[in-house]
Amino acid sequence: MNLKPQDLLFLLKLVALGKEDWSFAKLAIALGMSPSEVHAAAKRALVARLAGKEDDHIRPNIMNLEEFLLHGIQYVFVPDRGGLNRGMPTAYAYGPLEDYFTGSKGELPPVWPDPDGRIKGESFAPLYKSAPTAAKNDPKLYELLALVDVLRGGRARERDIAKNELKSRLSSYHGLEDSMQSSDKDNIAIGKTFVVPRRNLEKLAQRYHIKRLSLFGSAARGELGPDSDIDLIAEFEKGKSPSLGGMVKIHDDFSTLFKGRKVDIATPSIMNNPYRRQAIEREIEKLYAA
């Protein structure tokens, strides 16, 4: 299933909304898409691990989304440029970078072609055809799209500034800067990178008859990178160890809980190796105990 540009528009809209409630019907109107198109975009974002589900709500996977936007989008969704046109300013000509670059280049600004546009500039194809319409009614989304356009087709200095501006906006989504640092009675921090609802983890553990669940590896050390797996040790209730197919389902469900991250689940037998045991004991962190 290939990622499409409207999938990024969908995710950026969720970032712009923050804690606001939304529905597929409302998003369809706001994004100039049909409800079925929004549903399809959400599905592809989940498969690509750029989004995850929490309490049946779809949320952007901020870390993976940031990684893709900063390092991948320029190779996947390259903008088409054209001749002179009237439209809406984008990239360095709108938002956070406007004060840095507008008027200093001696060239026409990049614009999304738009019949109602008042700015004359170089045609710059938007991420998705309905992005200009969606941006007109959402200043936050407009800023995000303009920053992404810098990453899609900007110069090196523009890109450096845009990266910092975009990272700041993504990290503040849903109050993540404050909530990611530690566990509390309602949430569990994973690798000092993201949190998961404690009750959701407990429900999964109980569903699969897990007696004790522990975290180890890079996540337990606070060194979770963009491509790191979540390493777990699961001790199952006596006589309740899953089949091979059951273990696949457990991996999938915990991966969904952990924002789409790949999950590796070991059993306590991993500790039988004295060298592994010594390394794991230094970093192991209990997540759940029945």
C-alpha positions in Angstrom: 0.0 0.0 0.0 1.7 3.2 -1.2 1.6 6.4 0.7 -0.2 9.2 -1.1 0.2 13.0 -0.7 -3.3 13.4 0.7 -2.2 11.1 3.6 0.3 13.7 4.7 -2.4 16.4 4.3 -4.6 14.4 6.6 -1.8 13.9 9.2 -0.8 17.6 9.1 -4.5 18.6 9.7 -4.5 16.4 12.8 -1.4 18.1 14.1 -3.0 21.5 13.4 -6.1 20.4 15.3 -4.2 19.4 18.4 -6.6 18.3 21.1 -9.7 19.3 19.2 -12.3 16.6 18.5 -12.8 15.6 14.9 -14.7 13.2 12.8 -14.1 11.8 9.3 -17.1 13.8 8.0 -15.8 17.1 9.4 -12.3 16.4 8.1 -13.6 15.6 4.7 -15.2 19.1 4.5 -12.2 20.9 6.0 -9.8 19.1 3.6 -11.9 19.3 0.5 -12.0 15.5 0.2 -14.7 12.9 0.4 -15.2 10.9 3.6 -14.1 7.7 1.8 -10.9 9.5 0.8 -10.2 10.6 4.3 -10.8 7.0 5.6 -8.4 5.7 3.0 -5.8 8.3 3.9 -6.1 7.3 7.6 -5.7 3.6 6.7 -2.6 4.2 4.7 -1.1 6.4 7.4 -1.6 3.5 9.9 -0.1 1.0 7.6 2.9 3.3 7.1 3.3 3.7 10.8 2.9 7.5 10.5 -0.2 7.2 12.7 -1.4 5.0 15.5 -4.6 4.2 17.4 -5.2 5.3 21.0 -8.6 4.5 22.6 -9.9 4.0 19.0 -8.8 7.5 18.1 -6.2 7.9 15.3 -3.3 10.1 16.3 -0.2 11.1 14.3 2.9 9.1 15.2 4.9 12.3 15.8 8.4 10.7 15.8 7.9 8.7 12.6 6.1 11.6 10.9 8.9 14.0 11.8 11.5 11.5 10.5 9.6 11.2 7.2 9.1 14.9 6.7 12.6 15.9 7.5 14.4 13.2 5.6 12.1 11.5 3.1 9.4 13.8 1.7 11.8 15.6 -0.6 12.4 12.4 -2.5 8.8 11.2 -2.6 6.6 14.2 -3.3 8.8 16.5 -5.4 6.9 19.7 -6.3 6.2 20.6 -9.9 7.2 24.2 -10.7 5.8 26.3 -13.5 5.7 29.8 -14.9 4.2 33.0 -13.5 0.9 32.7 -11.8 -1.4 34.3 -9.2 -2.0 32.4 -6.0 -1.3 31.8 -2.4 2.3 32.3 -1.1 4.0 29.2 0.2 7.4 27.8 1.3 9.7 30.6 2.4 7.1 33.3 1.3 4.6 32.4 4.0 4.7 31.9 7.7 7.8 31.5 9.9 10.3 31.9 7.1 8.7 35.0 5.6 10.7 37.4 7.6 14.0 35.6 6.8 13.8 35.5 3.1 10.9 37.5 1.5 12.1 40.5 -0.4 15.8 39.6 -0.1 16.1 37.2 -3.0 15.2 39.6 -5.9 12.9 36.9 -7.3 9.2 36.2 -7.4 7.9 34.1 -4.5 6.6 30.6 -4.8 2.8 30.4 -4.9 0.1 27.8 -5.1 -1.9 28.7 -8.2 -5.3 30.0 -7.1 -7.9 32.0 -9.0 -8.5 34.2 -6.0 -4.8 34.7 -5.2 -3.5 38.2 -4.9 0.2 37.4 -5.0 2.0 37.0 -8.3 4.8 34.5 -8.3 6.3 31.3 -9.5 3.9 28.4 -9.7 4.6 25.7 -7.0 2.4 22.7 -6.9 0.8 22.1 -3.5 1.3 18.8 -1.6 -2.2 17.9 -2.7 -4.7 19.6 -5.0 -7.1 20.5 -2.1 -4.4 21.8 0.2 -4.9 25.5 -0.7 -8.6 25.3 0.0 -7.9 23.6 3.3 -5.2 26.1 4.3 -7.5 29.1 3.7 -9.6 28.2 6.7 -6.8 27.0 9.0 -3.8 29.2 9.6 -2.0 26.5 11.6 -2.4 24.0 8.7 -1.2 26.7 6.3 2.0 27.2 8.2 2.6 23.5 8.4 2.1 23.1 4.7 4.4 26.0 3.9 7.1 24.5 6.0 6.7 21.2 4.4 6.9 22.9 1.0 10.3 24.3 2.0 11.4 20.7 2.7 10.0 19.5 -0.6 11.7 22.1 -2.7 13.7 24.7 -0.8 17.3 25.7 -0.6 19.7 24.4 2.0 19.5 27.4 4.4 15.7 27.6 4.0 15.5 23.9 4.8 17.6 24.2 7.9 15.3 26.9 9.4 12.2 25.1 8.3 13.3 21.8 10.0 13.7 23.6 13.3 10.3 25.4 12.9 8.6 22.1 12.0 10.2 20.1 14.8 9.0 22.7 17.3 5.4 22.5 16.0 5.4 18.7 15.9 6.9 18.4 19.4 4.2 20.6 20.9 1.4 18.6 19.4 -0.9 17.3 22.2 1.5 18.7 24.8 4.1 16.0 24.1 7.0 18.1 25.3 5.6 18.0 28.8 4.0 14.6 28.9 6.7 12.4 27.3 9.2 12.7 30.1 7.9 10.4 32.8 5.2 7.9 33.7 2.4 8.7 36.1 -0.7 6.8 37.4 -2.5 7.2 34.0 0.3 6.8 31.5 3.5 4.9 31.0 6.5 6.5 29.3 8.2 4.4 26.7 11.9 5.2 26.1 11.3 8.9 27.2 9.9 9.3 23.7 6.2 8.8 24.0 3.5 7.7 26.4 0.8 5.1 26.3 -2.3 4.9 28.5 -1.6 2.6 31.4 -5.1 1.1 31.3 -4.7 0.1 27.6 -1.4 -1.7 28.3 -3.0 -3.5 31.3 -6.0 -4.5 29.2 -3.7 -6.0 26.6 -1.7 -7.9 29.2 -4.8 -9.3 30.8 -6.3 -10.3 27.4 -3.3 -12.4 26.6 -2.8 -13.8 30.1 0.5 -12.0 30.6 1.6 -12.3 34.2 4.5 -9.9 34.0 5.6 -7.6 31.2 9.0 -5.8 31.2 10.9 -3.5 28.9 14.5 -3.8 27.9 16.9 -2.7 25.2 17.2 0.7 23.7 13.8 1.9 24.9 14.6 1.0 28.5 17.9 2.9 28.2 16.2 6.0 26.9 18.0 5.6 23.5 15.0 4.9 21.3 15.8 5.9 17.8 13.4 6.4 14.8 13.9 2.8 13.6 14.4 1.1 17.0 12.2 -1.8 18.0 10.4 -2.1 21.3 11.9 -5.0 23.2 9.7 -6.8 25.7 9.8 -9.8 28.0 6.4 -11.4 28.6 5.9 -14.0 31.3 2.6 -15.8 30.6 0.3 -17.4 33.1 0.8 -21.2 33.6 -0.7 -23.1 30.7 -1.6 -19.9 28.8 1.4 -19.5 26.5 0.2 -18.6 23.0 0.6 -20.5 19.8 2.8 -19.2 17.0 -0.2 -17.6 15.4 -1.3 -16.2 18.7 2.1 -14.6 19.2 1.8 -12.9 15.9 -1.5 -11.3 17.0 0.1 -10.2 20.3 3.0 -8.6 18.4 0.5 -6.7 16.2 -1.6 -5.5 19.1 1.4 -4.2 21.1 2.8 -2.6 18.0 -0.5 -0.6 17.6 -0.4 0.4 21.2 3.2 1.6 20.8 2.4 4.0 18.0 3.1 1.6 15.2 6.6 0.6 16.4 7.8 -2.8 15.6 7.7 -5.0 18.7 9.9 -7.9 19.7 8.6 -10.1 22.5 10.8 -12.5 24.3 10.0 -15.0 27.1 11.9 -15.2 30.4 14.0 -18.0 28.9 16.1 -15.3 27.3 17.6 -14.8 30.8 19.0 -18.3 30.7 22.0 -17.0 28.7 24.3 -15.5 31.4 25.7 -12.8 29.1 22.2 -11.7 28.0 21.0 -11.9 31.6 23.8 -9.6 32.8 23.1 -7.0 30.2 19.3 -7.1 30.5 19.3 -6.9 34.3 21.1 -3.6 34.1 18.4 -1.9 32.1 15.1 -3.9 32.6 12.0 -1.9 33.5 8.8 -3.4 34.7 5.7 -2.2 32.8 3.0 -4.5 34.3 2.6 -7.2 36.9 -0.6 -9.0 37.7 
